[in-house]
Amino acid sequence: MEKVYQPNERRFVVVDGGPDDLDYTYECYSSRRARLSCGHHATPSSLTDWCSRQLKECPGCNTSVARRELSNLSVNCRVCTKRTGRVFEFCWQCLKEWKGSRPRADRCDNAGCCNEALKTLQTCSVVKFENVKDISNCPSIRACPTCGALLEHSGKKCKNITCARCNVEFCFVCLQLTSICLPTSNYHSPCAIPVAPKQTSIPQWNNTDTSTLRGFDKALNGCHRYQQVPAINTPMPNEEESTKSICVTM
């Protein structure tokens, strides 16, 4: 059941409608939004979801720990370090005591530790473009080169898309920003450089690069299912959507 703010709420200014800036998994909550001191607007459900994803329980002491370096899965627990007299680190991904070298952004050396987003990128099929000629072996799922959100192309419309998360347009084929790709190409022709291979890493988003408020969570785009969300693409009226966002556990 969706949470709602109480009618006599005094901690925030509560408003009707408007964007839900912390709804990065696109749940489309309908309740009233609170105007936070940082300037963002959030429903109680999206605010709870966002906060819960900033913390994970240490496997050694069950203390809630925040990750400071988004590009490093190795997290130090100060409570366990002080209690045991040695540095205690655990994996943000598999929640086991850290094994292997650090820093790493893909996985630790524990058996079964797997980055689902990278696995999705490595195992996806290829896309067949209906309106772009002479392009083959292009992966159907890409990580946005700006924010790292996973996007799937349906093959419809053109090759350039606008990420629904960071609002930056890029070429799905060569992974360059549109401003770099188009001077030597166009929306429906091959790029000047070869098709970019399947990605082996996911960009970490510094959200000061864009003006959008979407992505207050930086690179934490994790949920436990796939979900289709409204896609944004080059304006071509009366055509079907060409992309959808993919949410995976991070």
C-alpha positions in Angstrom: 0.0 0.0 0.0 1.3 3.4 -0.9 2.3 5.7 1.9 0.8 9.2 2.3 1.7 12.3 4.3 -0.6 13.1 7.2 -2.9 16.1 6.7 -1.2 17.9 9.6 2.3 17.3 8.3 4.6 20.1 9.5 8.1 18.8 8.7 7.6 19.6 5.0 5.6 21.8 2.6 3.3 19.3 1.0 2.1 20.0 -2.6 -0.3 18.3 -5.1 1.1 17.0 -8.3 4.5 17.8 -9.9 7.5 15.6 -10.3 8.5 12.9 -7.9 12.2 13.4 -8.1 13.2 10.4 -6.1 11.1 7.9 -8.0 14.0 6.6 -10.0 12.4 3.1 -10.4 9.4 4.8 -12.0 6.7 3.5 -9.6 4.6 6.5 -10.5 3.3 7.1 -7.0 0.2 9.2 -6.9 0.2 10.6 -3.4 1.1 14.3 -2.6 4.7 15.4 -2.7 6.8 17.0 0.0 9.1 19.9 -1.0 12.4 19.0 0.7 14.9 21.5 1.9 17.3 20.5 -0.9 14.7 21.6 -3.4 13.6 18.1 -4.5 10.0 16.9 -4.4 9.2 13.4 -3.1 6.3 11.2 -2.1 6.7 9.3 1.2 7.1 6.0 -0.7 9.8 7.2 -3.0 11.6 8.9 -0.1 11.5 5.6 1.9 12.7 3.7 -1.2 15.6 6.1 -1.8 16.8 6.1 1.8 16.7 2.3 2.1 19.0 2.0 -0.9 21.6 4.2 0.6 22.2 1.7 3.4 23.0 -2.0 3.7 23.5 -4.1 6.8 27.0 -5.2 7.5 27.2 -9.0 7.6 29.5 -8.9 10.6 27.4 -6.8 13.0 24.1 -5.9 11.2 24.9 -2.2 11.5 23.5 -0.1 8.7 26.4 1.2 6.5 26.5 3.7 3.7 28.8 3.4 0.7 31.0 6.4 0.1 32.6 5.4 -3.2 30.1 4.4 -5.8 32.7 2.9 -8.0 34.1 0.6 -5.3 32.1 -2.4 -4.0 34.4 -2.8 -1.0 32.9 -1.2 2.0 34.6 -0.7 5.4 32.6 -1.3 8.5 34.0 0.9 11.3 32.0 -1.0 14.0 33.5 -4.4 13.1 36.9 -2.9 12.5 37.0 -1.4 16.0 35.5 -4.6 17.6 37.9 -7.0 15.9 41.0 -4.9 15.9 41.5 -5.4 12.1 40.1 -3.8 9.0 36.7 -5.4 8.2 35.4 -4.9 4.7 32.4 -6.5 3.0 31.0 -6.6 -0.5 28.2 -4.2 -1.2 26.9 -6.6 -3.9 26.9 -10.0 -2.3 27.0 -8.8 1.4 29.8 -11.2 2.3 33.2 -10.4 3.9 35.4 -9.0 1.1 37.7 -11.3 -0.8 40.2 -10.3 -3.4 41.9 -7.1 -4.5 40.3 -3.6 -4.2 38.9 -1.3 -5.4 36.6 -3.1 -7.8 33.3 -2.1 -9.4 32.3 -5.4 -10.9 32.5 -8.1 -8.2 34.5 -9.5 -5.3 36.2 -12.9 -5.3 33.4 -14.6 -3.3 31.7 -17.5 -5.1 28.4 -16.3 -6.6 29.1 -12.6 -6.5 27.6 -11.2 -9.7 26.9 -7.8 -11.1 23.5 -8.3 -12.6 23.7 -5.1 -14.7 27.0 -6.2 -16.3 25.5 -9.7 -16.8 22.6 -8.2 -18.6 24.9 -6.2 -20.9 27.0 -9.2 -21.7 24.2 -11.7 -22.4 21.7 -9.4 -24.3 20.7 -10.2 -27.9 21.4 -7.9 -30.9 18.9 -5.4 -32.2 17.7 -5.1 -35.7 16.9 -1.5 -36.7 13.9 -1.1 -39.0 14.8 2.4 -40.2 18.6 2.4 -40.0 20.5 0.6 -42.8 23.8 -1.2 -42.8 24.1 -1.7 -39.0 24.6 -5.2 -37.6 25.7 -6.8 -34.3 24.5 -3.9 -32.2 23.6 -5.0 -28.7 19.9 -4.5 -27.8 20.7 -3.2 -24.3 23.2 -0.4 -23.5 24.3 1.4 -20.3 23.8 5.1 -20.8 27.3 6.6 -21.3 26.3 9.5 -19.0 24.4 8.0 -16.0 24.8 4.2 -16.4 21.0 3.5 -16.6 20.3 0.4 -18.7 18.2 1.0 -21.8 16.8 -1.4 -24.4 16.2 -0.4 -28.0 13.2 -2.0 -29.8 14.7 -1.4 -33.2 12.0 1.2 -34.1 12.7 4.9 -35.0 16.2 6.1 -35.3 19.5 5.1 -33.7 19.8 8.1 -31.3 17.9 8.0 -28.0 17.4 10.3 -25.0 18.0 8.6 -21.6 14.8 8.9 -19.5 17.0 9.1 -16.4 19.5 11.8 -17.1 17.9 13.3 -20.2 21.1 13.1 -22.3 20.8 12.1 -25.9 23.3 9.6 -27.4 23.8 7.2 -30.2 22.8 3.7 -29.4 25.2 2.3 -32.0 28.5 4.0 -31.3 27.7 5.2 -27.7 28.9 8.7 -28.5 26.8 11.7 -27.5 24.6 12.9 -30.3 26.5 16.1 -30.6 29.6 14.1 -31.4 28.0 11.4 -33.6 25.8 13.5 -35.9 28.3 15.9 -37.5 29.7 12.9 -39.4 26.4 10.9 -39.6 22.7 11.3 -39.3 19.8 9.7 -37.4 19.2 6.9 -39.9 22.7 6.1 -41.3 25.7 4.2 -40.0 28.2 6.1 -37.7 31.6 7.2 -38.8 33.1 4.7 -36.3 32.3 1.0 -35.9 29.5 -0.4 -33.7 30.5 -0.2 -30.1 30.9 -3.7 -28.6 29.1 -5.0 -25.6 30.0 -2.9 -22.6 32.2 -4.4 -19.8 31.7 -1.6 -17.3 28.9 0.8 -16.3 29.5 4.6 -16.1 29.2 6.2 -12.7 27.0 9.3 -12.9 28.2 12.6 -11.6 24.8 14.3 -11.7 26.3 17.8 -11.7 26.9 17.1 -15.4 23.3 17.7 -16.3 20.5 20.0 -15.0 18.0 17.2 -14.4 16.9 16.3 -10.9 16.3 12.7 -11.9 19.1 10.6 -10.5 19.3 12.1 -7.0 20.5 8.6 -6.2 23.5 9.0 -8.6 24.1 5.5 -9.9 21.8 3.5 -7.7 19.3 2.3 -10.2 18.5 -1.0 -8.5 15.2 -2.8 -8.3 14.4 -6.5 -8.5 12.6 -6.6 -11.8 12.5 -5.4 -15.3 10.1 -2.5 -15.9 9.0 -0.5 -18.9 8.9 3.2 -18.5 8.0 6.0 -20.9 10.8 6.4 -23.5 12.1 9.6 -24.9 13.5 9.7 -28.4 13.9 12.0 -31.4 10.5 13.6 -32.0 8.7 11.5 -34.6 4.9 11.7 -34.0 2.6 8.7 -34.2 5.3 6.1 -33.9 5.8 3.5 -31.3 8.3 3.9 -28.5 11.8 2.8 -29.5 13.4 2.3 -26.1 12.6 1.3 -22.6 14.6 1.5 -19.4 15.9 -1.6 -17.7 16.1 -1.7 -13.9 18.4 -4.3 -12.3 19.8 -4.9 -8.9 23.0 -3.0 -8.3 
